[in-house]
Amino acid sequence: MHIAGVAKLDRRTKNLVKRLKDGDIAIVDHQDFDRITAESLVETGASAVINASNFISGRYPNIGPLILSAAGILLIDGVGPDVFGMIAEGDEVVVKGGSVFKGGKLVVKI
């Protein structure tokens, strides 16, 4: 399975959700996704969330990733902060098998 869409990036998820549209691919740096954050992303219609950090650190239980997954949103986490230098706002990207491609070239491999 692969998902293609327009990348939208922000280190602050609450700012990003204001710009996301149906089918966009969200790129964030947000450790420990909480319920409210996840619900706000689901409402945008984003097709995937690529996280520079981990969705769950283990510090406390959270259901954010479960909410995203249940909504059919593809999750990729722990890609590292360099993703913000490899992909720019508005780039067309393809997520395939845990890897992210831009212009047909591999930019993130998990």
C-alpha positions as CSV (number, residue, x, y, z in Angstrom):
1,M,0.0,0.0,0.0
2,H,1.2,3.5,-0.7
3,I,-0.2,6.9,0.0
4,A,0.6,10.0,-2.0
5,G,-0.1,13.6,-0.9
6,V,1.1,17.1,-0.2
7,A,3.4,17.4,2.7
8,K,2.5,19.9,5.4
9,L,5.1,20.4,8.2
10,D,5.2,22.0,11.6
11,R,7.0,21.2,14.8
12,R,3.8,22.4,16.6
13,T,0.9,20.1,15.8
14,K,-1.7,22.7,17.0
15,N,-0.4,25.1,14.3
16,L,-0.3,22.4,11.6
17,V,-3.9,21.3,11.9
18,K,-5.0,24.8,10.8
19,R,-3.3,24.2,7.4
20,L,-4.0,20.6,6.8
21,K,-6.5,19.5,4.1
22,D,-8.1,16.2,3.2
23,G,-5.4,13.8,1.9
24,D,-2.4,15.9,3.1
25,I,0.5,14.2,4.8
26,A,1.3,15.7,8.1
27,I,4.9,15.9,9.3
28,V,5.3,16.7,12.9
29,D,7.7,16.5,15.9
30,H,5.4,15.5,18.7
31,Q,6.2,12.9,21.3
32,D,3.4,11.3,23.2
33,F,0.4,12.0,21.0
34,D,-2.6,12.7,23.2
35,R,-6.3,12.2,22.5
36,I,-7.0,15.8,21.7
37,T,-4.1,16.1,19.3
38,A,-5.1,12.9,17.5
39,E,-8.8,13.9,17.2
40,S,-7.8,17.3,15.7
41,L,-5.7,15.5,13.1
42,V,-8.5,13.1,12.3
43,E,-10.8,16.0,11.7
44,T,-8.4,17.5,9.0
45,G,-8.6,14.4,6.8
46,A,-4.9,13.9,6.7
47,S,-4.0,10.5,5.1
48,A,-0.7,10.0,7.0
49,V,1.3,11.3,9.9
50,I,5.1,11.2,9.8
51,N,6.5,12.0,13.2
52,A,10.2,13.0,13.9
53,S,9.7,11.8,17.5
54,N,7.9,8.7,18.8
55,F,4.1,8.7,19.2
56,I,4.6,6.9,22.5
57,S,7.6,7.3,24.8
58,G,6.3,5.0,27.5
59,R,6.3,7.8,30.1
60,Y,2.5,7.6,30.4
61,P,-0.3,5.8,28.6
62,N,-1.9,7.7,25.7
63,I,-4.5,6.7,23.1
64,G,-3.6,9.3,20.4
65,P,-1.9,6.8,18.1
66,L,-4.8,4.3,18.5
67,I,-7.3,7.1,17.5
68,L,-5.2,7.9,14.4
69,S,-4.9,4.3,13.4
70,A,-8.6,3.5,13.9
71,A,-9.4,6.4,11.6
72,G,-7.3,4.8,8.9
73,I,-4.4,7.3,9.1
74,L,-1.0,5.8,8.4
75,L,1.6,6.4,11.1
76,I,5.3,6.5,10.8
77,D,7.3,7.5,13.9
78,G,10.9,8.1,15.0
79,V,12.2,9.3,11.7
80,G,14.3,12.0,13.3
81,P,14.4,15.8,13.1
82,D,16.3,15.7,9.7
83,V,13.0,15.1,8.0
84,F,12.4,18.8,8.3
85,G,15.4,19.5,6.1
86,M,14.6,16.8,3.5
87,I,10.9,17.7,2.9
88,A,9.5,21.1,2.4
89,E,5.9,22.4,2.9
90,G,4.0,21.7,-0.3
91,D,6.2,18.9,-1.6
92,E,4.5,15.9,-3.2
93,V,5.5,12.8,-1.3
94,V,4.7,9.1,-1.4
95,V,4.7,6.9,1.7
96,K,5.3,3.3,0.8
97,G,6.2,0.4,3.1
98,G,7.4,2.7,5.9
99,S,9.6,4.7,3.5
100,V,9.0,8.2,2.2
101,F,9.8,9.3,-1.3
102,K,10.0,12.8,-2.8
103,G,10.4,13.2,-6.6
104,G,10.9,9.4,-6.9
105,K,13.9,9.5,-4.5
106,L,14.0,7.9,-1.1
107,V,14.2,10.5,1.7
108,V,13.2,8.5,4.8
109,K,13.6,4.8,5.3
110,I,12.4,3.0,8.4
